[in-house]
Every structure is written in C-alpha cells, then in structure tokens.
Amino acid sequence: MTDKRCIYSLNSCYTPVIYYLQNINSLLTEGFLPYNLELQEVTAMEENIKSNPLALIPFLVFILLFIGSGVLTGDFYQMPVLVALFAAILVALLMNRKTDFQTKIEQLTKGGGHPNIILMVIIFLLAGAFASVAEGVGAVESTVNLGLTLLPENLLIVGLFLICCFISISMGTSTGTIVALAPIGLGVANQTDISLALTMGAIVSGAMFGDNLSIISDTTIAAVRTQGTKMRDKFKANFFIVLPAAILTAIIFGVMTADATTTIDEDTAFEFVKVLPYLGVLIFALAGVNVIFVLLGGIIFAGLVGLILGDITMSGYVQLLGDGFANMQELAMIAILLGGLVELIRQNGGIAYLLQLFSRNMNSARAGETGIAGLVSAVNLATANNTISIITAGPLAKQIAERFKIDPRRSASLLDIFSSSVQGLIPYGAQMLAVAGVASISPVEIMPYCFYPMLIAAAGILAIIFRLPRFTTRGAKS
C-alpha cells in the first residue's frame, strides 16, 4: 500500500519500491498511475505554488521558435525541435531568481525522469527496434503488398484507420500503435498515389481512437480515478459521444481516396510467412497483452522469421536492433526534455495560472463543462502529454463537476475527449513527432489530415451544448 506521506504532484510521487515490485504487472498495464491518487493532495500541491502567467513564457518561446520559424521561412525543418526545446529550457532556468540554479536543475531532471516519460521512451525504443527488424526481413513490404492485394485502392486508408483503431483500443497506447504501424503507412503511400501526409493522418486518427477509449489507456485510468466513476460507465458515455466522429472519419478517408490507384505491378508478390510478425502483434494487441510484451514478442518473432528464411544473419539482426534504437533517440530526447520543461513551468506557477484562469466566471452546468474542456485543453497545450494534463486538471474538474452537479461520467469523458483531441493535433506531441519521424515530413503537414482528433472535439462541443448523453441515474462511484 502506498505511503500515506506521499504527496502526488504533476511530475513526481514518492512511492515505496516494494509497492512497485508487488504491483509491477498492473503498473505496466496502467502506465504507472498510483492506485490511491488523492485528489486533495493534488489540489494542495498546486495551491502551494503561486499562480504566475509569466511562467508560460518558455512554452511560448518554444512554440514561436518551432512553428514560427517554419511559418516565416516556409520550411518547418529549419528549426530542429531539440534546439527550440533547449532555448525554452534555458529561458525557464533563467526565470524565478528566488530559486537557486541547482534546485532548478533538479526540477528539470525530475520532470524528465517521470515514470510516464521513461515508459514512453522505452516504448519508442522497442517500437523502433521492431520497425527496423520488420523492414529488414521484408515484413513491411509483404504486409503492404498483402493489403494491396486484398483491399481495393480506395479502401486502403480506411482499412489502415480501422486497424489502428482496433490495435490502439486493445493496447491502450497511441504512441505504440503509431510507431508500430507507421512503416506500413509509409509503404502504402510509396506504392500508391495517396498522399503521405494523408496516410500518416489516418494512422494518428486511429491511434487516438484507442488512446481515448481503451480501458487500459493511462488517460482513461487517470480520468476515471480523478472523477471517481467506474471504468465501464465512462466507456459507455465516451463511446456514445465519439462513435459518430469515428464513423465520419472513416467516410472522409474513403471519399478522399476514392480515386486512388497503385503505382506497382500487379504481380508484386508477398510472402505470407513474413506477414506473421505483424499479424502476431495484431492478435496479441487485440488480446489485451501489455504493449511492452507485444513489441518484445514482435521483435523476437520477426528476427526468427528472418533468420530461418536466411534474409538476415545474427549479426545483421543485432545491427537492425541497434539501428531501430538509434532511429528513436531524437524522439526519446524530445520526450525527456519536454517533461523537464513542463516541470519547470509548473514549479514557476504556469500550470497553477491555467487552472485558475479556466475556473473563473462559471454559473451553470454547461459553463462548468465548457470550463472543464477548456481547462484540460489548455494544460495539454502546455504539457504536450494528455495523461499529465488529466492528472493536473482532474481535481479541479471534479470540484467543478460537484459544484454544478455534473455527472462524473460526463466530466471524465470530457477530460479524456478534449485532452486526446489536443494531443492528436499539436505538432510537438509525442504522437505527431513519432509519425513525422517515420515519414520524414513535418508534423505541420500531417495536422490537416488528423480528422478524428478534430471531429471528437466537435463532438465534445455538441455534447456540451445539447447536454448529451442524458443520464437517468447518477454515475456510480469507483
């Protein structure tokens, strides 16, 4: 059981090691979220930090450098993300002179080393290794050719979107889904006349479907625990709101690729045995196996296929693993530095300011729900992490929900929907950076094709306006 002296903050929580050892399987599944997350402790921690809008300046510096330089020059690769991040971190370190520099460095490293961040880095590295090995043994090419053989060209993107939906809702992770399937999307785009940005937009859209809905997603767990409702109740309410958005997304992709054609010869062959690694990943993901075990299994399976068929040697296999890890190093560094930047912003009062800003001038249930949506969206824009944004905004959202008698199923759904929407659209989020890294294009080019994150935001707004879904009974407490 967790030590009652624990004070849970945005990016830190002291928990005895024995607790993690005793609950390692559940922790892996649930993304390292504490079982007894105390709402009062979270609220108290933020109240102890003085609200300060100037603390958001480093975040604005990052946005201006990363996106502004691209807008001005027309080249979004002109400013490397890591350079923009370092500049923002430097600004954050120079602020708040009441805190000594050594303490600021400790805050930076604490944020970068948060369990959610490190877990994300591990997933990135494993997914990079799987993608590298799968491509090296010919699994990606065979899987793409199989899809081109079985599906008409105008349904390839719809099929890719639906597969991503199923995998992400089964694994509970959008980033794991993206880095595992993005190479297939790249192959589809290369062998058809379908836009690469559109293909990657379909993958992000499908990945965010499961990130928002999956009962083992850390965002779902965070939303349910902070609002005090039950997992199945939140799922039903959330599903009712986002299902029309998912259907409309599939229709849009179908219409946009209705005239798609392949650019390869019809006799292009595929070896079914080389499709098995991806098929295995799909089956185990749908079975609800933890994403880390799914990716490890995929790496081993793909390697065995390549070794047995003679496509690679043992030394070649090891080299592919190293190449896969190396391909994800920049993305891993971005995740770590973003986590550190967010912690500095929080310690300086930036997150407290956002919490305060979006809790003002509320006088009705509809206004309260709008405030919850705006609150978690703003925090997500600042943190680039939908799980952290829900944990941060959740306690205040619960207070708002209780004040205006908003059903906890609705407040939990709104937290998850709007955080997932923002996370799937921001060009500096892990999902967009991951898919852009595989495709070697700017995240900004992919944004216009991320229809599902856009549509769930619209669905959430309509749900607030028309007060849907309507509940006849109050949601049960978890």
N, C-alpha and C positions, 0 to 999 in steps of 0.2 A: 504494500500500500504506500502511496506517495506521502512523503514527509509533510506534515501539516504546516511546517515553517516555510514551505515552498511559496515563493512569490512569482507568479507567472507573468511575464512581460511579453512584449511583442516578439522579441527575438531571443529570449533566454528563459530557462526554467531549470532550477536545481532539482534533480530527482535522484534518489539513491541508485547506484549501479545495480544493486540486487533486484530492484524493480524492473529494470530493462531486461536483465537476464531471465527473470521469471516470465516476462511477457513478450519475449522477442518476436514470436510469430505474429501476435496481434499488432505489435508496434510496426513491423514491416508492412502489414496489410493496411494499417490505418494512418501511415505517414507520420509516426512519432508524435501524435497528438496525445496529451495527457488524458487519462481516463477521468480524473476528477477536476477538470478545468473549472476553477472557481470564478464565477462572474464578478463577485465582489472584489477579488484580488486583482483581476484585470483592470477593473474600473479604478480601483485605488491607485494602481501603478500609474495610469495615465493622469489621474488627478494630481499626483505628486510632481508632475512635470508641467511647468508653466507654459501656457499657450503662447506661441510665437510665430506669426506668419512669415517673418524673415528667415526662419529655419528652412523654408521651402526653396530658397534661392539656389542652393546647389542642384536641386532637381530641375529647376528652370534652366540653369546653366547647361546641364546635360541635354535637355530637350533642344535648346537653341543650337548647341554645337552639333548634335547628332542629326536632327531633322532640318534645322535652319540652314546649315551649310549645304545640305542636299538640295533644298529649295532654291537657294541662291545660285548654286553652280550647275544645277541640273544633273549632278552626279552624286547619288547617295552613298557611294563608296569613297567619296572624297575625304570624309572624316571617319576613321576607324572607331568602332564602338568603344574599344578599350581606352583610346586616347580621350574621348569625351567623358568616359567614366572617371578616369584619373583626374581630369580637370575639375569635375564636380566634387570628387572626394577631397581634393586639395582645398577647394573653397570651403567645404564643410569643416575641415580641420582648422582652418584659419578663423572660423567664427567662434562665438561664445568663449571669450577670453577668460571668463570666470573659471573655466575648466582647464586644468593643465594638459599639455600636449600628450603626455604619457597615458593619461586617462582616456583621451580621445582615441589614441591608437588601440587601446584595449577595447573600447566600444566598437571600433571598426572591425577588429578581428573577431569579436564576439558575434557581431551580426553576420559576418562572412562564414563563420563556423557553425551557424544554427543547424540543428539536425535536419530540418526540411531542405535547407540548401545543400548540405552534404549528400543527402539521399538523392536529390535531383542530379547532382554531379555524378554519382555512381550510376544512375540510370542512363545519363548521357554517354558515359564511357562504355557501358555494356552494350547499349544500342548501337554506338559507333562501331564497336568490335563486331557485332552481329551483322550489321550492314556491310562492313568490309569483307568479312568471310563469305557472306551470301553472294556478294558480287563476284568475289574471286573464284568461287566454284561454279559460277554460272546460274545460281538460283534466281537472281533478279531477272536476268534475260529470259529464262524459261518461264517464270511466273508471268511476266509481261506478255510473252508470246502465247501462253495458255489463255490469258484473258482476252487477247486479240482474236484468238480462235473461237472461243466460246461466246463472247459477247459482241453484238454489233457495235460499230464505232460510236454511234450516238448514245450508247448506254454505258460506255466505259467509265466516264466520270461519275455518273450516278451510282454505278456499282462500286467504284472506289470510295465514294462518300459513305455508302451504306456499310461497306466492310469496316471502314474506320469507326463508324457509329457502334457496330457490334463489338469490335475489339476494345474500344475505349470504355464502353459501359461494362465490359467484362473485367478488364484490368484495373479500371479506376484511375487511369493516368493518361492525360492528354500528351504529355511530352514523350512518354514511352511509345505511345501509338504513332506519333509523328515521326520520330527518328527511326522506327522500325519499318514504316511503310512509305516514307518519303522517297527512298530509292526506287520503289516500284512506280510511284507517280512520275518520277524523273524519266524512267524508261518508257512509260506510256506517252509522255509528252514528246520524247525524242522520236518515237516511231509512229506518231500521228501528227496531224496538223493542228492539234489542240494546244492552246497557249500554255506555256509552262507555269505562268503565274496563276492561271485559272485552275490548273491541276493541283497546285500546291494549296490554293484557296479551298478546294474541295477536301483536302486532307485535314487542314486546320479546322474546317467546319465540322467534319465527322468526329475529330478528336475532342472538340469542345462539347459535343453532344454527350459523350460519356463522362467527361470531367464534371459536367453539371448534374447529371442524373445518377451515375453509378453509386450504389450503396456502400462501396468500399473506397470511393474517392475521398481524399482528405478534405476537400471543400464541403462535400455533403456531411461528413462527420463533424466538421467544425460548425457548420450551420445548425445542425440538429442539436449538438451539445450546448451551444451558446443560447439557443432559443428554448431549450427544454421541451422538445417534442420528440415523437418517435420517428424512426427511420422510414418505416413503410408509409406513415401518414404524410411526411414531407415528400416522399417519392410520388405519391398519388397526386398531390396538389401541384407539384412541379411539373409532372408529366402532362397534366391537363393543359398547362399554360404553354409548354414548349413544343408539344406534338405538332400543332399546326405550322409552327416555324420550320420544323424538320421536314415535313411534307412539302411545304412551299420551296424550301431549299433544294430538295431533290428535283422538283418540277423545273426550277430555274436552271439548274445544271443540265437537265435534259433538253430544255429549249435552246440553251446557248451552244450545245454541242450536237444539235440535231443534224447538221450537215458535215459532221466530222468525217474524215477519211484517213486511212492508214497510209503510211509512206514506205512500207516494207513489202517485200514479195510475199505472195500468198502461201508459198511453200516453206516459209520460215518455220523451222522445226523447234520443238521444245522437248526436253527430257523430263518426263513426269517425276522421276526419282529426285530431280533437282528442285522440284516444286515442294517436296515433302518438308524441308525445313520451315518454309513459310506456312505450310498447312499445319505443321505441328505447333507453331507459335499461335496460329489462329485457334486451334482446338483447345490448347491449354489455357489461352486467354479467356475463351468463352466458358471454360470450366471454372473460372474464377481463381486460377493459380496466381500467386503473387508475381508482380511484374519482374522482379529480380530473378526469380527462378525460371520464369518464362524465357527471359533473354539469355540466361546462362544455358538453359536447355537448347535454345536455338543456336547458340554459338557452337556447342559441342556437336549437335546433330549435323549442322551444315559442314563442320570440319570433317566429321566421319564420312559424309557423303562424298566430299571432295577427295579424301584420302583413298577411299575404296574404289572410286572411279578413276583414280590416277590423275585428276585435274590439278592437284597440289601435292607438295611434299610436306613432311612435318616441319621443316624449316620455313617453307613457304606459308604454312598455316600460322606459325608463330609471327612471321613478318606481317601477315594480314591483320592479326590481332593488334600488333603494335601500330600499324597504320590507322586502324579504326580508332584506337585510343587517341592518337595524335590528331586526327581529324576533329575530335571533340574538345581538344584542350582549350581553344579560344572560348568556346561556348561555356565550358566549365569555369573559366576565369571570369567571364562576364557575370555568371550567376553568383559567384563568390563576392565579387566587388559590388554588385548591386545590393546584395544582402548587407554588406558593410556600410554602404551609403545610406540605405534605409535606416539602419540603426543610429547613425549619426544624426540624421534628420529627426528621428523620433526623440533622441536624447536632447536635442536643441528645442523641442516643442512644436515641430511641424505637424506631426500626426495629431497631437492634442488640439492644435488650432483647427484642423479639418473636422475633428469630432465636435468641437464647439460650434463651428460655422454651420454645420448641417443639422444641428439640434435646435436652432432658433425658429421663432415665428411659426409654430405648429399649433393648429387649433381644431383639427378634425382627424378622423381616421385616415382619410385619403391623403391629407397633408402629411400625416405621420408616415404612411407608406412611401410617399414621394421622398420624404427625408431619409428614410432607410435606404432607398435606392440610390439617392444622390450621395449619401454618406459612404457607402461601401464602394461606389464607383470612384469617388474622389480619392479614397485611401488606396484603391487598387492602382489608380493612375500614378500615385506617388511611390508605391511599393513594388509594382510590377510582379505581384505574387497574390493570386486570388485567395489562397489559403490564409496567408498572413493578414490580408485585408479583412476577411471574415472574422478571424480571431480578434482583430483590433476593433472593428466596428460592431461586432456581435453584442457585447454587453450593453452598449448604449442603444442599439437596435431593440434589445429586449426591454429596456426601460421605456422606450417609445411605444413598443407594442403593448405593454401592460398599461401605460397611461391612457391609450386610446382604444383599449380592448381589441387589439388586432390579434387574430388567431395566430398562435405560434407556427402553425403550418404555413401560413402566408408569409410571415416575417422570415422564416428560414428559407422559403422558396425565393423570396425577393433578394435576399443576401446572395444566394448561390447564382441566381439568374444574372443579376447585374454585374457581379464580380466576374463571372465567366464570360459575359459579353465583352467587358472591357479588356480582360486578359487575352481574348482571342483576336483583338483588334490592334492593341498597342504594338508598334513596331519594335519596341525594346523588351517585349515579354519573351520568356523562355521559348514558348511555342513558336512564335513568329521567327525568332532568331534561329531556332533549330531547323525549321523547314527552309528558311532562306539560305542557311549554310549548306544544306544538301543541294539545293538548286543553283547555288552561286548567283543569286539575284538579290536585289534589295528587298527588305521586308515591306517597304512602302509600295512596291509594285504588286505585292500579294494582297495587301489590305482591301482593295476594292472588290476582290472576289471571295472574301470571307463572309458569305451571305448569312450563314447560320448565326454567328455572333450578333450581326446586325438585326436579324429578324427576332431573336429571343429578347433583345432589348425592346423592340417594338411590341412584342407580345406581352412583355412585362409592364410596359406603359399602359397598354389596353386593359390588362388585368387590374391595374390600379384605378383607371378611370371608371370601368364598369363593375369594379368590385367582384371580379371572378377569380377562381371559382367560389361559389357561395356554399358555406358550410351550415348544416343544420345542427351540428353539435360542436362543442369546443374540443380542440385537439387534445389528446391525452398527453400527459407529461411523461418524459422518458425517465 
